[in-house]
Amino acid sequence: LQLPADLTKMHLTDNPHPQVTHVPSSQSGCSIASDSGSSSLSDIYQATESEMGDVDLTGLPEAPVDSEDEEEEEDEDIDRTSDPLLGRDVVRECLEKEPADKTDDDIEQLLEFMHQLPAFANMTMSVRRELCSVMIFEVVEQAGAIILEDGQELDSWYVILNGTVEISYPDGKSESLCMGNSFGITPSLDKQYMNGVVRTKVDDCQFVCIAQQDYWRILNHVEKNTHKVEEEGEIVMVKEHRELDRSGTRKGHIVIKATPERLIMHLIEEHSIVDPTYIEDFLLTYRTFLTSPLEVGNKLLEWFKVDSLRDKVTRVVLLWVNNHFNDFEGDPAMTRFLEEFEKNLENTKMKGHLRLLNIACAAKAKWRQITLQKPSRDSPLFFSLLGGSDKGFGIFVETVEAGSKAAEAGLKRGDQV
């Protein structure tokens, strides 16, 4: 097991995992996703403390846990939730209501369905919600029916929910649109005319339509729900106002867009009540917009020097280690970052946080096998050990000489033998 320093406080036995057997590296795997979606410091402590030792369950009698009735009920629940037709029926009921008759629950049902469609992909949550509140449902039963004539004045924006339509342009070209695609007006109050003929290709084509006035109003008045952060004349972050309940007590701004540098900086800023898992979300997704995790690590080391930011920085690192330990275990540069951060905790006497870091590293580390060849029995090992039964804890690697054969083989400070 790979462990950080300050091992004397761990009180591990010589053989803390008697039931664990070695797994060849070819059979082991590592998941990018976190072990726990959202963790607080107390969650980390409780989760990792329970993983410190394995429980021997051999010899205990086996007994059924769930009754057959419960299993049948669970199967029925799974069938209900996995039936797409049932879900579509609920959505259709909501769609067939007049806009004035739609309840909050109806709009939430529509919102959950519509956000999966490409036509709504680049819209903010508040814009989607308002569009769902004014959309009207239309059905064209027959294939080949003309929906819009060439040159016809447009008055609505259409999104296809079922079926396929074809647009035949005057130059002879044609285009097929299917579920989730849109056609019709752009968000403007100017008069607009159809270029081409739109006709259905199959029976039972279903659409939602949004009137031009509503479409323009909603898409052009979203500024009131967004807050833009500017630096040196450029927009570096956009936040959207959200309300999580109708009482108005849980409302605030949530980050929806930002530059990579600004997203990193937001790790140590105050997070809104409607965005409590920003750190966990960032740690799960930063690989999609950063080339190296050290971009985050170096900033955290820099911010740790500021007294008022230490607790926030430490929380980020603890969540990172607990949820994505593979980011450190498989990267020598990130391992060095973790060792440097650990020294900073020691120097600033943050013993409670240091203990949490030790526990998290110990619980998340994986077994591995290292082969180190020596030319002769008297050749140096290039590493030193610490611990043993006389010390009251296991045997660990205390130091590894940089650039040595031991370091090249993958031996690391904190490994438990």
C-alpha positions as CSV (number, residue, x, y, z in Angstrom):
1,L,0.0,0.0,0.0
2,Q,1.2,3.5,-0.8
3,L,1.0,5.8,2.2
4,P,2.2,9.3,2.9
5,A,4.5,10.2,5.8
6,D,3.7,10.7,9.5
7,L,3.2,7.0,9.6
8,T,3.8,6.6,13.3
9,K,0.3,8.1,14.0
10,M,-1.4,5.5,11.9
11,H,-1.0,2.6,14.4
12,L,-1.2,-0.1,11.8
13,T,-0.5,-3.7,12.6
14,D,2.2,-5.7,10.8
15,N,-0.5,-7.4,8.7
16,P,-3.5,-5.1,8.4
17,H,-5.0,-6.9,5.5
18,P,-4.8,-10.7,6.2
19,Q,-7.5,-11.6,3.8
20,V,-6.2,-9.7,0.8
21,T,-4.5,-11.7,-2.0
22,H,-2.3,-10.3,-4.7
23,V,-4.1,-9.4,-8.0
24,P,-2.0,-9.3,-11.1
25,S,-1.8,-5.9,-12.7
26,S,-3.5,-7.1,-15.8
27,Q,-6.6,-7.9,-13.8
28,S,-6.8,-4.6,-11.9
29,G,-8.6,-1.6,-13.0
30,C,-9.0,2.0,-12.1
31,S,-12.1,4.1,-12.6
32,I,-12.1,7.8,-13.4
33,A,-15.4,8.3,-11.7
34,S,-15.3,9.0,-8.0
35,D,-16.1,6.4,-5.3
36,S,-18.5,8.8,-3.8
37,G,-20.2,11.5,-5.8
38,S,-20.1,14.2,-3.2
39,S,-17.9,14.1,0.0
40,S,-17.4,16.4,2.9
41,L,-14.5,16.1,5.3
42,S,-16.5,14.0,7.7
43,D,-17.6,11.8,4.9
44,I,-14.0,11.2,3.9
45,Y,-13.1,10.4,7.5
46,Q,-15.9,7.9,7.9
47,A,-15.6,6.3,4.5
48,T,-11.8,5.9,4.7
49,E,-11.8,4.7,8.3
50,S,-14.1,1.9,7.4
51,E,-11.8,0.9,4.5
52,M,-8.6,0.7,6.7
53,G,-9.1,-2.9,7.6
54,D,-10.9,-5.8,5.9
55,V,-13.6,-7.7,7.9
56,D,-13.3,-11.5,7.9
57,L,-16.8,-12.8,7.2
58,T,-15.7,-16.5,6.6
59,G,-17.7,-19.0,8.6
60,L,-20.8,-16.9,9.0
61,P,-24.1,-18.6,7.9
62,E,-25.7,-17.3,4.7
63,A,-29.3,-16.1,4.9
64,P,-31.6,-14.4,2.4
65,V,-31.7,-10.7,2.7
66,D,-34.7,-9.7,0.6
67,S,-38.0,-11.5,0.5
68,E,-39.5,-12.7,-2.8
69,D,-42.3,-10.1,-2.5
70,E,-39.8,-7.3,-2.2
71,E,-37.9,-8.7,-5.2
72,E,-41.1,-8.8,-7.2
73,E,-41.9,-5.2,-6.2
74,E,-38.4,-4.1,-7.2
75,D,-38.8,-5.8,-10.6
76,E,-42.1,-4.0,-11.1
77,D,-40.5,-0.6,-10.2
78,I,-37.6,-1.3,-12.7
79,D,-40.1,-2.2,-15.4
80,R,-42.1,1.0,-14.8
81,T,-39.1,3.2,-14.8
82,S,-37.4,1.6,-17.8
83,D,-40.5,1.7,-20.0
84,P,-39.9,4.6,-22.4
85,L,-43.5,4.4,-23.7
86,L,-44.9,5.1,-20.2
87,G,-42.6,8.1,-19.9
88,R,-43.7,9.4,-23.3
89,D,-47.3,9.1,-22.3
90,V,-46.7,11.2,-19.2
91,V,-44.9,13.8,-21.4
92,R,-47.7,13.8,-23.9
93,E,-50.3,14.4,-21.2
94,C,-48.4,17.5,-20.1
95,L,-47.9,18.6,-23.7
96,E,-51.6,18.4,-24.6
97,K,-52.5,20.9,-21.8
98,E,-53.0,24.5,-22.7
99,P,-50.0,26.6,-21.6
100,A,-52.1,28.4,-18.9
101,D,-53.2,25.0,-17.4
102,K,-49.7,23.5,-17.0
103,T,-48.6,23.1,-13.4
104,D,-45.0,23.3,-12.1
105,D,-44.9,19.5,-12.1
106,D,-45.9,19.4,-15.8
107,I,-43.2,21.9,-16.7
108,E,-40.6,19.8,-14.8
109,Q,-41.7,16.7,-16.7
110,L,-41.4,18.5,-20.0
111,L,-38.0,20.0,-18.9
112,E,-36.6,16.6,-18.2
113,F,-37.7,15.3,-21.6
114,M,-36.7,18.4,-23.7
115,H,-33.2,18.8,-22.3
116,Q,-32.2,15.6,-24.1
117,L,-33.1,17.0,-27.5
118,P,-30.4,18.7,-29.7
119,A,-32.6,21.8,-30.3
120,F,-32.4,22.7,-26.6
121,A,-28.8,21.6,-26.0
122,N,-27.1,25.1,-25.9
123,M,-29.8,26.8,-23.9
124,T,-29.7,27.6,-20.2
125,M,-32.0,25.9,-17.7
126,S,-34.1,29.0,-17.2
127,V,-34.6,29.4,-20.9
128,R,-35.6,25.8,-21.4
129,R,-38.1,26.1,-18.5
130,E,-39.8,29.2,-20.0
131,L,-40.0,27.6,-23.4
132,C,-41.6,24.5,-21.8
133,S,-44.2,26.7,-20.2
134,V,-45.4,28.2,-23.5
135,M,-45.0,25.4,-26.0
136,I,-48.0,24.0,-27.9
137,F,-48.3,20.4,-29.1
138,E,-49.2,19.5,-32.7
139,V,-49.6,16.2,-34.6
140,V,-49.7,15.6,-38.3
141,E,-51.2,12.2,-39.0
142,Q,-50.4,11.6,-42.7
143,A,-47.0,11.2,-44.4
144,G,-46.5,13.7,-47.3
145,A,-48.5,16.5,-45.7
146,I,-47.1,19.9,-46.3
147,I,-46.4,21.9,-43.1
148,L,-44.8,25.0,-44.6
149,E,-44.9,26.3,-48.2
150,D,-42.0,28.0,-49.9
151,G,-42.2,31.7,-49.2
152,Q,-44.8,31.3,-46.5
153,E,-44.5,33.8,-43.6
154,L,-43.2,32.1,-40.5
155,D,-44.8,32.7,-37.1
156,S,-43.4,29.8,-35.0
157,W,-40.3,27.8,-34.0
158,Y,-40.8,24.0,-34.4
159,V,-39.1,21.1,-32.7
160,I,-39.7,17.5,-33.9
161,L,-40.7,15.1,-31.1
162,N,-41.6,12.1,-33.3
163,G,-41.2,11.2,-37.0
164,T,-39.2,12.8,-39.8
165,V,-39.7,15.8,-42.1
166,E,-38.1,16.8,-45.3
167,I,-37.2,20.3,-46.5
168,S,-37.0,20.7,-50.3
169,Y,-35.1,23.8,-51.2
170,P,-35.7,25.8,-54.5
171,D,-32.3,24.8,-55.8
172,G,-33.3,21.1,-55.8
173,K,-31.4,20.1,-52.7
174,S,-33.3,18.5,-49.8
175,E,-32.7,17.9,-46.1
176,S,-34.2,15.4,-43.6
177,L,-34.8,16.3,-40.0
178,C,-35.7,13.9,-37.3
179,M,-36.5,13.8,-33.5
180,G,-34.8,16.7,-31.7
181,N,-34.1,18.8,-34.7
182,S,-35.8,22.2,-35.2
183,F,-36.9,24.5,-38.0
184,G,-38.8,27.7,-38.4
185,I,-38.1,31.3,-37.2
186,T,-35.0,32.7,-35.6
187,P,-35.3,34.8,-32.4
188,S,-36.3,38.0,-34.0
189,L,-39.5,40.1,-34.4
190,D,-38.7,40.8,-38.1
191,K,-40.9,39.2,-40.7
192,Q,-39.4,35.9,-41.8
193,Y,-40.3,33.7,-44.7
194,M,-39.8,30.0,-45.4
195,N,-37.1,29.0,-47.8
196,G,-38.3,25.7,-49.2
197,V,-41.1,23.3,-48.6
198,V,-41.5,21.3,-45.4
199,R,-43.4,18.1,-45.6
200,T,-43.8,15.0,-43.4
201,K,-42.0,11.8,-44.5
202,V,-43.8,9.4,-42.2
203,D,-47.2,9.1,-40.4
204,D,-47.8,10.5,-36.9
205,C,-45.3,13.3,-36.9
206,Q,-45.4,15.2,-33.6
207,F,-44.1,18.7,-32.9
208,V,-43.9,21.4,-30.3
209,C,-44.4,24.9,-31.5
210,I,-43.4,28.2,-29.8
211,A,-44.9,31.4,-31.1
212,Q,-42.5,34.0,-32.5
213,Q,-43.3,36.6,-29.9
214,D,-42.6,34.1,-27.0
215,Y,-39.5,32.7,-28.7
216,W,-38.0,36.2,-29.2
217,R,-39.0,37.4,-25.7
218,I,-37.5,34.3,-23.9
219,L,-34.2,34.1,-25.9
220,N,-33.6,37.9,-25.8
221,H,-34.4,38.5,-22.2
222,V,-32.2,36.0,-20.5
223,E,-29.8,38.7,-19.4
224,K,-31.8,39.2,-16.2
225,N,-31.0,35.6,-15.2
226,T,-27.3,35.7,-15.9
227,H,-24.4,37.4,-14.3
228,K,-21.2,38.0,-16.4
229,V,-17.8,38.4,-14.7
230,E,-15.3,40.5,-16.7
231,E,-11.6,40.9,-16.4
232,E,-9.6,43.4,-18.5
233,G,-12.7,43.9,-20.7
234,E,-13.2,40.2,-21.5
235,I,-16.0,38.0,-20.2
236,V,-14.3,35.1,-18.2
237,M,-17.3,33.6,-16.4
238,V,-21.1,33.5,-16.9
239,K,-23.4,32.5,-14.0
240,E,-27.1,31.7,-14.2
241,H,-29.6,32.5,-11.5
242,R,-31.4,29.4,-10.1
243,E,-34.1,28.9,-7.6
244,L,-34.4,25.4,-6.2
245,D,-37.7,25.9,-4.4
246,R,-40.7,28.2,-4.6
247,S,-40.1,29.7,-1.2
248,G,-37.2,31.6,-2.5
249,T,-34.8,30.5,0.3
250,R,-32.7,28.4,-1.9
251,K,-31.6,30.6,-4.7
252,G,-28.4,31.9,-6.2
253,H,-26.0,31.8,-9.1
254,I,-24.5,28.7,-10.6
255,V,-21.5,28.7,-13.0
256,I,-22.5,27.6,-16.5
257,K,-19.5,28.9,-18.5
258,A,-16.0,30.1,-17.8
259,T,-12.4,30.1,-19.0
260,P,-10.2,27.2,-17.5
261,E,-8.3,29.7,-15.4
262,R,-11.4,31.1,-13.9
263,L,-12.9,27.7,-13.2
264,I,-9.7,26.8,-11.3
265,M,-9.9,30.1,-9.3
266,H,-13.6,29.4,-8.4
267,L,-12.4,26.3,-6.4
268,I,-11.5,28.6,-3.5
269,E,-14.3,31.1,-3.9
270,E,-17.6,31.0,-2.0
271,H,-20.0,28.7,-3.7
272,S,-23.7,29.4,-4.0
273,I,-26.3,27.4,-2.1
274,V,-27.5,26.2,-5.4
275,D,-24.1,25.0,-6.5
276,P,-22.8,23.0,-3.4
277,T,-20.9,20.3,-5.4
278,Y,-18.8,22.6,-7.6
279,I,-15.5,21.2,-6.4
280,E,-16.5,17.6,-6.9
281,D,-17.9,18.5,-10.4
282,F,-14.7,20.2,-11.3
283,L,-12.5,17.3,-10.2
284,L,-14.6,14.9,-12.2
285,T,-14.5,17.0,-15.4
286,Y,-11.2,19.0,-15.5
287,R,-9.6,16.4,-17.8
288,T,-11.9,17.7,-20.6
289,F,-10.4,21.2,-20.6
290,L,-7.0,21.0,-18.9
291,T,-3.9,19.4,-20.4
292,S,-2.4,18.5,-17.0
293,P,-3.6,18.2,-13.4
294,L,-0.5,20.1,-12.3
295,E,-2.2,23.3,-13.5
296,V,-4.6,22.8,-10.6
297,G,-1.9,21.5,-8.2
298,N,0.5,24.3,-8.7
299,K,-2.3,26.9,-8.0
300,L,-3.3,25.1,-4.9
301,L,0.3,25.1,-3.5
302,E,0.5,28.8,-4.3
303,W,-2.8,29.6,-2.5
304,F,-1.9,27.4,0.5
305,K,0.6,30.1,1.4
306,V,-2.3,32.5,2.1
307,D,-3.6,31.9,5.7
308,S,-7.2,32.7,4.8
309,L,-7.2,30.2,1.9
310,R,-5.6,27.1,3.6
311,D,-8.8,25.5,4.8
312,K,-10.4,25.8,1.4
313,V,-7.3,24.5,-0.4
314,T,-7.0,21.6,2.0
315,R,-10.6,20.6,1.4
316,V,-10.1,20.6,-2.4
317,V,-7.0,18.3,-2.0
318,L,-8.8,15.9,0.4
319,L,-11.8,15.6,-1.9
320,W,-9.4,15.1,-4.8
321,V,-7.5,12.3,-3.0
322,N,-10.6,10.6,-1.8
323,N,-12.6,10.7,-5.1
324,H,-9.8,10.4,-7.7
325,F,-6.7,8.8,-6.1
326,N,-5.6,7.4,-9.5
327,D,-4.7,11.0,-10.5
328,F,-1.9,10.8,-8.0
329,E,-1.0,7.1,-7.9
330,G,-0.2,6.9,-11.6
331,D,1.5,10.2,-12.0
332,P,5.0,10.8,-10.5
333,A,4.6,14.6,-10.8
334,M,1.3,14.5,-8.9
335,T,2.8,12.2,-6.3
336,R,5.5,14.8,-5.7
337,F,2.7,17.5,-5.4
338,L,1.0,15.4,-2.8
339,E,4.3,15.0,-0.8
340,E,4.9,18.7,-1.0
341,F,1.4,19.5,0.2
342,E,1.8,17.0,3.0
343,K,5.0,18.8,4.1
344,N,3.1,22.1,4.1
345,L,0.4,20.6,6.4
346,E,3.2,19.4,8.8
347,N,4.9,22.8,8.8
348,T,1.7,24.7,9.5
349,K,0.7,22.2,12.3
350,M,-2.6,21.2,10.6
351,K,-2.5,17.8,12.3
352,G,-6.2,17.1,11.9
353,H,-6.1,17.6,8.1
354,L,-2.9,15.7,7.9
355,R,-4.4,12.7,9.6
356,L,-7.4,12.8,7.1
357,L,-5.0,12.9,4.2
358,N,-3.0,10.0,5.6
359,I,-6.2,7.9,6.1
360,A,-7.5,8.8,2.6
361,C,-4.2,7.8,0.9
362,A,-4.0,4.6,2.9
363,A,-7.6,3.6,2.1
364,K,-7.4,4.4,-1.6
365,A,-4.0,3.0,-2.5
366,K,-3.9,-0.3,-4.5
367,W,-1.7,-3.4,-4.3
368,R,1.1,-3.7,-6.9
369,Q,4.2,-5.8,-7.4
370,I,7.6,-4.3,-8.0
371,T,10.7,-6.2,-9.1
372,L,14.1,-4.6,-8.2
373,Q,17.2,-6.4,-9.5
374,K,20.6,-6.0,-7.8
375,P,23.9,-6.9,-9.5
376,S,25.2,-8.4,-6.3
377,R,24.1,-9.0,-2.7
378,D,26.3,-6.2,-1.4
379,S,24.9,-3.6,-3.9
380,P,23.0,-0.7,-2.3
381,L,19.2,-0.8,-2.3
382,F,18.8,3.0,-2.9
383,F,15.8,3.1,-0.4
384,S,15.3,2.9,3.3
385,L,12.6,1.2,5.5
386,L,10.8,2.3,8.6
387,G,8.7,0.4,11.1
388,G,8.3,-3.2,12.2
389,S,6.8,-5.1,15.2
390,D,9.1,-3.2,17.6
391,K,7.7,0.1,16.4
392,G,4.1,-1.0,16.6
393,F,3.2,-0.5,13.0
394,G,3.9,-2.1,9.5
395,I,7.0,-1.8,7.4
396,F,7.1,1.2,5.1
397,V,9.4,2.8,2.6
398,E,10.8,5.9,4.2
399,T,13.0,7.4,1.4
400,V,13.8,6.5,-2.2
401,E,16.9,8.0,-3.8
402,A,15.9,10.1,-6.8
403,G,16.9,8.7,-10.2
404,S,17.9,5.4,-8.7
405,K,17.0,1.9,-9.9
406,A,14.5,1.7,-7.1
407,A,12.8,4.9,-8.2
408,E,12.8,3.7,-11.9
409,A,11.2,0.4,-10.8
410,G,8.3,2.4,-9.3
411,L,9.1,2.2,-5.5
412,K,7.7,5.3,-3.7
413,R,8.0,6.9,-0.3
414,G,5.2,5.7,1.8
415,D,4.8,2.3,0.2
416,Q,4.0,-0.5,2.7
417,V,5.9,-3.7,2.2
